[in-house]
Every structure is written in structure tokens, then in C-alpha cells.
Amino acid sequence: MIEVEWQRMKAQDLRALAQQNAVVILPVASIEQHGPHLPTMTDTRLGYEVAVRAARKAYPTRPVVVTPVVWAGLSEHHMPFGGTLTVSHETFHAVLRDLVQSIIRHGFHDIVISNSHGGNMIAMQQFCEEVAPELPATLVATTYPAEAAEEIGKILEDQDNLSHACEAETSMMMVCESDLVDATDLGALNNPDGAGADFLKAGKASYRWRPYTQTTSHGATGMPGRANADKGKRLLEAAADAIAAMIVDPNTWAEPVDLRGEGTGGVAFHK
């Protein structure tokens, strides 16, 4: 099996991958409550699993290496349920900046920040907007449920996409960490009214912060009672396929195009 895990390699192996223009996947996730049936490592475990599978799928086309997971994410909204570790936006940003700079200093130029926790999405994209213009590298921010949304939706029975400790996450954890899934009464946790992120919305298209207690009494949303391991296998493959396809697509890493021409109104652009 192709070795793609950064921490399992020797320094010279990683130097060689940099010389081969390998893509680096930097997974970001969280440690937070996932209802009474899943462990707090769920986002971290699933995000890393998807990243490693995607790297192996993409590798025949282009070498890929996966760093250890940044497990510290933005999870303030889960704090009321206990078991959650959260960091500030400033800390999250600083950790990503230092790790990305470390990767670039070793000679890598194409980096995927692969996220598996909804609470990180805005901050991750903001990070890329702030630092990408000043770095000699291309940064791509992705969240696998969004990248694989169409395929995931076809597999799930009662959800359009991932929620939290839901039909999808429970199914995938049955594959990755079955001994940590308490499946004794998953049906009792079904929460169809709390299947999405509407608890954060106001008006027609406005954002309003609320804790997760706004949408669930036990910490889970969606339909965990529909989970099974066969579904989990299909979901993991669909997610990995989507991330791998994005990595091997030449357009993902194409140089920016400058369409400005010489100038407008008789005045040249500063270049």
C-alpha cells in the first residue's frame, strides 16, 4: 500500500516528495461532543480517514502526502454539552499559518486544507483569503461534505447531506471505530427537525450565533437511527473520490490569470 502519512515517513522521504511537487493535505477538524453514541474524536477520525483515502486515490496521478490532523477547532457552540475542546479564532488562524509556512519551507507549493468540522469553514476560508496573496503557494480550502455533496445525498435515506452525529457520521464511524459507537438505541436519537444549520440563521439569509442546544436536546442532529456500516463504506469512498478528483484536476493548481490588459481610461495598471 502506498505510504501517504507524513508522520510515518522519514525526513528524506518528505524531501523527495517535495522535489516531486507532491500535494500536501493538511486536515483540520475538532474534538467535540457527538451525542451520547459517538466519541468526541468523530470529526478528527473521519476527516483523517477521508484525507488518507483521497491521497491514495490521487497518488497514481500525482504524489500526495497527508499531515497529522489539526484537531483543535472552533467548537464554542458545542460547549454546553461537555466533552468539547475549543480554541479562539486567533489561535486557529495562528496554528494554520505556522503549519502552512512550515510545509512551504520544505519546498511544497500546493496545499489542501481539508476540513471535517462545520464550525471551521468560515475561519478556514478567511485564513486562505488573508494569507494566500503573500505566500509562494496555492492554498485550497475544502470541506468534504460540501465537495462530495451530490454523491453523499444519493447514499443517505433521510438527509440531504451530513449533519452532526447523524446518519452519515454514525455510519462512517461504524466502519472506522465500530467499538466506540453505542448502537443500542440509535432510533431514539433521530432528530429530523434538527438536520441542518438553520439554528444559526435569522431572516431569509442572515447569520445569528446560537449554541447547539438551540437545535438538539442530546447533542445529535439528523437521523442516526438510519446508520449502518455498509452505508458508511459507501460514504467514505464517495468523500475520498471527490477530494481526490479535486486534487488531480489541473485547474485546481493552475496559475492565476490576469485579464487586465495594459490599462483603462488611458492609464496603465501597476503590475
Backbone torsions as a table, in degrees:
resi	resn	phi	psi	omega
1	MET	NA	139.4	-179.1
2	ILE	-64.3	132.5	177.1
3	GLU	-85.0	122.5	-179.1
4	VAL	-127.3	0.1	-175.3
5	GLU	-92.4	117.2	-175.8
6	TRP	-50.2	-48.3	-172.0
7	GLN	-70.5	-12.9	178.6
8	ARG	-93.5	-6.1	-176.2
9	MET	-98.4	160.8	173.0
10	LYS	-89.4	161.1	-175.6
11	ALA	-56.4	-41.2	-178.6
12	GLN	-66.7	-30.2	176.7
13	ASP	-64.0	-40.2	-179.2
14	LEU	-73.9	-35.4	174.6
15	ARG	-61.8	-40.0	179.0
16	ALA	-64.4	-39.9	178.7
17	LEU	-65.1	-38.2	176.7
18	ALA	-62.1	-39.7	178.8
19	GLN	-67.6	-23.7	177.0
20	GLN	-88.8	7.1	179.7
21	ASN	59.9	43.1	179.3
22	ALA	-68.5	150.7	171.3
23	VAL	-83.6	141.4	175.4
24	VAL	-109.3	127.9	171.6
25	ILE	-99.2	123.0	176.0
26	LEU	-109.2	99.8	-177.9
27	PRO	-77.2	138.3	173.9
28	VAL	-125.3	142.2	-171.7
29	ALA	-151.5	-138.7	-179.2
30	SER	-164.1	162.4	165.8
31	ILE	-120.5	109.3	-174.3
32	GLU	-156.1	160.9	179.3
33	GLN	-56.6	140.9	175.9
34	HIS	-133.1	55.1	179.2
35	GLY	71.4	-176.9	-178.9
36	PRO	-81.2	-0.8	-171.8
37	HIS	-115.8	-13.4	-178.0
38	LEU	-123.1	151.3	-180.0
39	PRO	-75.2	160.7	-179.2
40	THR	-66.7	-15.5	-179.8
41	MET	-81.7	3.2	-168.4
42	THR	-53.7	-53.4	-178.6
43	ASP	-62.9	-40.0	179.7
44	THR	-65.3	-44.6	-178.8
45	ARG	-65.9	-46.0	-177.1
46	LEU	-70.9	-39.3	179.2
47	GLY	-62.1	-40.6	179.4
48	TYR	-70.0	-40.0	178.6
49	GLU	-59.6	-46.7	179.6
50	VAL	-62.9	-42.5	-178.8
51	ALA	-62.3	-45.6	-179.1
52	VAL	-65.5	-43.8	178.6
53	ARG	-62.9	-41.8	179.0
54	ALA	-63.3	-41.1	179.9
55	ALA	-61.2	-43.3	-179.5
56	ARG	-67.7	-34.1	178.4
57	LYS	-69.4	-38.1	-176.6
58	ALA	-80.2	-24.5	-168.8
59	TYR	-54.9	-39.6	179.2
60	PRO	-60.9	-24.5	177.7
61	THR	-91.6	-41.0	179.1
62	ARG	-153.3	133.5	-179.7
63	PRO	-58.7	142.6	179.6
64	VAL	-139.3	141.6	175.6
65	VAL	-131.4	144.2	-176.4
66	VAL	-114.1	123.4	176.9
67	THR	-77.0	167.0	170.7
68	PRO	-59.2	157.5	-176.1
69	VAL	-75.4	137.0	165.8
70	VAL	-81.6	97.3	-171.9
71	TRP	-81.8	-15.7	-177.6
72	ALA	-85.0	110.0	-177.8
73	GLY	-123.8	-170.6	-177.4
74	LEU	-95.4	100.3	-171.6
75	SER	-131.6	29.0	-178.5
76	GLU	-55.4	-36.6	-176.2
77	HIS	-67.6	-14.9	178.3
78	HIS	-97.8	-6.1	-175.2
79	MET	-56.3	-36.7	-177.5
80	PRO	-60.3	-21.5	-178.8
81	PHE	-87.4	-7.0	-178.4
82	GLY	82.0	171.0	175.0
83	GLY	71.6	6.3	-172.4
84	THR	-107.9	138.5	174.4
85	LEU	-114.6	126.0	-176.5
86	THR	-131.9	156.8	177.7
87	VAL	-126.6	167.8	177.7
88	SER	-79.8	163.7	175.5
89	HIS	-60.3	-38.0	-179.5
90	GLU	-63.4	-42.7	179.3
91	THR	-66.6	-44.8	179.0
92	PHE	-57.4	-47.6	179.7
93	HIS	-61.5	-45.5	-176.8
94	ALA	-64.7	-41.2	179.2
95	VAL	-63.8	-45.6	178.8
96	LEU	-61.4	-43.2	-179.6
97	ARG	-59.7	-47.6	-177.4
98	ASP	-64.9	-40.8	-179.3
99	LEU	-69.7	-42.8	177.8
100	VAL	-61.6	-42.7	178.3
101	GLN	-64.3	-37.4	176.7
102	SER	-61.4	-44.8	-179.8
103	ILE	-61.6	-44.3	-179.0
104	ILE	-65.1	-38.6	-179.1
105	ARG	-62.9	-21.3	177.5
106	HIS	-86.6	-1.9	175.1
107	GLY	105.1	3.8	176.4
108	PHE	-83.9	146.8	-175.0
109	HIS	-126.2	-14.7	-178.5
110	ASP	-122.3	118.0	-171.5
111	ILE	-130.0	129.4	173.7
112	VAL	-104.6	118.0	170.9
113	ILE	-89.8	105.3	-170.8
114	SER	-103.9	111.2	-171.5
115	ASN	-101.2	146.8	178.2
116	SER	-130.8	18.2	-179.8
117	HIS	-135.2	123.2	-175.5
118	GLY	-57.4	-35.1	-178.3
119	GLY	-66.2	-14.1	-179.8
120	ASN	-91.2	-11.3	-165.6
121	MET	-62.2	-50.9	-176.8
122	ILE	-64.9	-44.5	-178.9
123	ALA	-65.0	-36.9	179.5
124	MET	-66.0	-43.1	178.6
125	GLN	-67.5	-39.4	177.2
126	GLN	-62.1	-40.8	177.5
127	PHE	-57.3	-47.3	-178.9
128	CYS	-63.0	-41.0	179.3
129	GLU	-62.2	-36.5	-176.3
130	GLU	-77.1	-41.3	-170.6
131	VAL	-99.3	-26.5	-174.8
132	ALA	-57.0	-40.8	-178.6
133	PRO	-62.5	-20.0	-176.2
134	GLU	-105.6	3.1	-176.7
135	LEU	-110.8	146.2	176.8
136	PRO	-83.6	54.2	-176.6
137	ALA	-158.4	160.1	172.5
138	THR	-100.2	124.9	177.7
139	LEU	-108.2	131.1	175.8
140	VAL	-120.4	123.8	177.6
141	ALA	-100.6	124.0	-179.3
142	THR	-136.3	151.2	173.0
143	THR	-127.1	118.1	-166.2
144	TYR	-59.3	-36.1	177.6
145	PRO	-62.6	-28.8	177.6
146	ALA	-78.9	-43.4	-179.4
147	GLU	-64.8	-33.5	-177.8
148	ALA	-107.1	22.6	-171.2
149	ALA	-56.6	-45.3	-176.9
150	GLU	-63.4	-45.3	-178.5
151	GLU	-68.5	-39.8	179.6
152	ILE	-63.9	-41.7	-179.9
153	GLY	-60.0	-30.9	179.5
154	LYS	-73.2	-23.6	-176.7
155	ILE	-87.5	-36.3	-175.6
156	LEU	-75.9	148.8	-178.3
157	GLU	-90.3	-42.2	-171.6
158	ASP	-121.4	1.4	-179.8
159	GLN	-126.7	149.7	176.1
160	ASP	-80.0	-28.9	-178.8
161	ASN	-160.8	-170.8	179.7
162	LEU	-65.9	146.1	169.2
163	SER	-118.9	-124.6	-178.1
164	HIS	-136.1	119.9	-176.8
165	ALA	55.4	41.0	-165.2
166	CYS	-103.7	-163.4	175.3
167	GLU	-53.8	-43.6	-176.1
168	ALA	-75.7	-54.4	-177.1
169	GLU	-63.1	-38.7	178.7
170	THR	-65.1	-41.4	178.5
171	SER	-62.0	-44.5	-178.5
172	MET	-69.1	-36.3	176.8
173	MET	-68.3	-26.3	173.8
174	MET	-63.6	-25.4	176.9
175	VAL	-85.8	-44.9	-171.6
176	CYS	-84.0	-37.2	-175.1
177	GLU	-145.7	60.2	-172.7
178	SER	-58.7	-31.7	-178.4
179	ASP	-72.1	-11.7	179.8
180	LEU	-100.9	0.8	179.4
181	VAL	-97.2	122.0	175.6
182	ASP	-90.5	99.9	-175.1
183	ALA	-100.4	20.0	-174.2
184	THR	-65.8	-34.4	-178.3
185	ASP	-152.0	59.1	-176.8
186	LEU	-65.3	-31.5	-179.1
187	GLY	-60.3	-30.8	-179.9
188	ALA	-68.6	-14.9	-178.1
189	LEU	-95.0	-4.4	-178.5
190	ASN	-56.9	134.0	-173.5
191	ASN	-143.1	68.0	-174.5
192	PRO	-61.0	-28.0	-178.8
193	ASP	-76.1	-14.8	179.7
194	GLY	-113.6	37.3	-173.0
195	ALA	-81.8	-14.7	-176.5
196	GLY	-126.0	-159.7	-178.4
197	ALA	-105.2	25.5	-178.0
198	ASP	-63.7	-20.8	-179.5
199	PHE	-65.4	-14.8	178.8
200	LEU	-95.9	2.6	-173.6
201	LYS	-102.8	152.3	171.3
202	ALA	-137.8	147.7	-178.5
203	GLY	61.4	-146.3	-179.4
204	LYS	-89.5	-32.7	-176.1
205	ALA	-153.7	40.8	-176.8
206	SER	-117.4	156.2	-176.8
207	TYR	-105.0	138.6	177.0
208	ARG	-143.5	120.6	-178.2
209	TRP	-71.0	137.4	173.6
210	ARG	-146.5	150.3	172.9
211	PRO	-71.2	163.7	-176.1
212	TYR	-68.5	-15.3	175.7
213	THR	-63.5	-13.7	177.8
214	GLN	-66.7	-23.9	-169.6
215	THR	-123.2	-8.6	-178.3
216	THR	-153.5	145.5	178.4
217	SER	-89.5	-17.0	-173.7
218	HIS	-124.9	-1.0	175.5
219	GLY	101.7	-6.4	179.3
220	ALA	-115.7	150.7	173.2
221	THR	-130.9	168.8	-176.5
222	GLY	80.7	-153.1	-170.6
223	MET	-125.6	70.9	179.4
224	PRO	-60.9	-22.3	178.2
225	GLY	-65.0	-14.4	177.9
226	ARG	-91.6	2.7	-173.4
227	ALA	-74.7	146.7	169.0
228	ASN	-158.2	160.3	-173.4
229	ALA	-67.5	-35.6	178.8
230	ASP	-61.2	-42.6	176.9
231	LYS	-63.0	-39.3	179.7
232	GLY	-61.0	-41.6	178.4
233	LYS	-61.1	-43.7	-179.5
234	ARG	-66.7	-37.8	179.5
235	LEU	-66.6	-43.4	179.1
236	LEU	-62.5	-41.8	178.8
237	GLU	-65.8	-41.6	179.9
238	ALA	-63.5	-42.9	179.6
239	ALA	-64.6	-45.2	-179.9
240	ALA	-65.6	-39.3	177.8
241	ASP	-59.6	-43.0	-177.4
242	ALA	-66.0	-43.5	179.5
243	ILE	-67.4	-41.6	178.9
244	ALA	-62.5	-41.8	-180.0
245	ALA	-62.3	-39.5	178.0
246	MET	-65.1	-38.1	-178.5
247	ILE	-67.3	-42.2	-175.3
248	VAL	-84.3	-7.4	178.0
249	ASP	-72.1	117.3	-178.6
250	PRO	-57.4	-29.0	-179.1
251	ASN	-65.1	-25.5	179.3
252	THR	-60.9	-35.4	-172.6
253	TRP	-111.2	7.8	-179.1
254	ALA	-63.0	145.9	178.4
255	GLU	-63.6	147.9	177.4
256	PRO	-59.4	146.0	178.9
257	VAL	-101.0	133.5	178.7
258	ASP	-107.3	107.5	-176.2
259	LEU	-99.1	13.4	-171.7
260	ARG	-71.0	-28.3	-172.9
261	GLY	74.9	-156.8	-175.8
262	GLU	-82.6	-29.9	-178.7
263	GLY	165.3	179.6	176.1
264	THR	-135.9	153.2	178.8
265	GLY	60.3	24.9	179.2
266	GLY	79.5	6.7	-179.5
267	VAL	-117.9	128.7	-177.9
268	ALA	-72.6	149.0	173.4
269	PHE	-75.4	146.1	172.1
270	HIS	-80.2	123.8	-178.9
271	LYS	-126.8	NA	NA
